[in-house]
């Protein structure tokens, strides 16, 4: 079997079919959990933005920065952007 060809689906053994069904069931459960987590994140961002008056994109960015532990990188990228903008357009 080459990398571009598919096996004869009907020729899959009972064991391989069972493994495939089990994997698909697990993936389905995982996708369901992911959807639930995305919904939770969206609802939480909406709620805290409404309660604090902050923009949703700011709350989302803060949460992602904390999750990725990327504060220093965010600051560096913003400083680089600021320098580039000021170089090209002379500041605002």
N, C-alpha and C positions, 0 to 999 in steps of 0.2 A: 504494500500500500504506500503510495507516494503522499507527500504532504498536502497535495491539492485534491486528492481523491477521498471520497467518503466510503466507509464500509457499507456493505449491503445491510441495510437496516433490518430486513427480515432475517438475516443470518446472525443477529446478535444473540448470544447465549442467554439463557434465563438468568444466570448470575449477573451478566453485564447489564441486562435490562433492569434488574433489581437495583444494582448500584446506581444506574442512571436515574431511576425513579426516586431513590433515596436522596441523591444529590439535588435533584430538581425540587423536591419537597423542602430540603434545607435551605436552598437558595430562595425559594418563595417565602419562607418564614423570615429570612434575613431581610429581604426586600420590604416585607410588611413592617418589620421593626424600624428600618431606615425611614420609611414613609411616616411612621408615628413620631420618630425623633425630629424629622424635618418640620412636621406640624407643630410639635412642642416648641421648637426653636422659634419658628415664625410667630406663634402666639405669645411667647415670652417676650420677644423683641417688641411686638406691637404693644403689649401691656406696659412694659417698662418705659417705652418711648412716650406713650400717652401719659403715664404717671409723672414722668420727669420733665416732659416738654422737649426732650432731646430728639434729634432726627434719628429715624430708624437706621439709616446707613451708618451713623456714628456708633450706635449701640452694637450693630452687627460687626463693624470693624474692630471695636474694642474686644468683643467676645472672641473673634478669630485671632486677634493678636495675642490675647491671653492663652488661648488654646495652643497656638503654635509657638508660644514663648519667643515671639519675634519682635519685641518692642524696639530693640536696638537697630534691627534691620529696617523697621518702619521709619524710625527717626532718620537713619542714614539716607534712605531713599527720598524722604521728604526734603532733607537738606540738599541732596543732589539735584532734585527737581527745582527747588527754590533757586539754587545757584544758576542752573541752566536757564530758567525763565528770566531771571534778572540779567543774565548775560545777553540773551537774545532780545529782550524787550525793555530793558532798562528799569525794571521794577514797576510797581503800580502805585 
